[in-house]
Structure formats: C-alpha cells, structure tokens
Amino acid sequence: PTQYCPVPVRHAGSGSHLDEADLHLTSALASLSHALGRRHPDVLRLMSSQASLYEAQGRLEDAARAHKATLAGRVAALGEAHPDTQSSRQKLSLVRARLSI
C-alpha cells in the first residue's frame, strides 16, 4: 500500500514552515493523484490536509475551494454517509462561516 506522511496543521506558526509544508503537500498531492487517481482515499486525505494548511496560512478562499473539492471527491468515492465525507462537509461549513464574518 502507498504510504504518505500527512502534515498535521493545528495552529499557525512560522510562515516559512507553513510555506515549506505547502510546497511538500502540493508535490505529494500531484504525485499521488497521478499514481492513484483523484478519488483514492489517500489522495483525498492529502487534499484535506492541504485545505487545513491553507486555513493555517489564513488563505480561507483557497481553503474553501480545497475543502469543496475534497468533499466532492469523498461523496463520489465514499458516499454521503461515510465519516470522512461528513468531516469534509463540517470543515467546509466552518471555513465558509469564517469567510462570512
């Protein structure tokens, strides 16, 4: 099975560290998407991590787009009732709420 190392992002730290993480996530996502397809659960997890990174960077518009893409992928691959799909729906709602403030 393919292994990846998700970047856990819970709070904003040094901008340079977040920028470096963004580069690594973008590269890993491109490689994994090419190898496994955009609907593979590992790719979808990495997409979710990237969306969370965007949030930590304060890039809420990008975070919303990334969460929306992750949600669409999870609905297609896992179905509406899957816990990962519900998690993506909740994350998207939270980012949208932050954008409306």
Residue pairs with C-beta under 8 A, 6 or more apart in sequence:
2 32
2 35
2 36
2 42
4 28
4 32
4 42
4 45
4 46
6 45
6 46
6 49
7 21
7 24
7 25
7 49
7 53
8 49
9 18
9 21
9 49
9 52
9 53
9 55
9 56
10 56
11 56
12 18
12 56
12 57
12 58
15 57
18 53
18 56
18 57
19 57
21 53
22 50
22 53
22 54
22 57
25 46
25 49
25 50
25 53
26 50
28 46
29 43
29 46
29 47
29 50
32 40
32 42
32 43
32 46
33 43
36 42
36 43
37 43
38 73
39 73
39 76
39 77
40 77
41 77
41 78
41 84
43 73
44 70
44 73
44 74
44 77
44 78
44 84
45 84
47 66
47 69
47 70
47 73
48 66
48 67
48 70
48 84
48 87
48 88
48 91
50 66
51 63
51 66
51 67
51 70
51 91
51 95
52 63
52 91
54 60
54 62
54 63
54 66
55 63
55 95
60 95
60 98
60 99
61 99
63 95
64 92
64 95
64 96
64 99
67 88
67 91
67 92
67 95
68 92
70 88
70 91
71 85
71 88
71 89
71 92
74 82
74 84
74 85
74 88
75 85
78 84
78 85
79 85
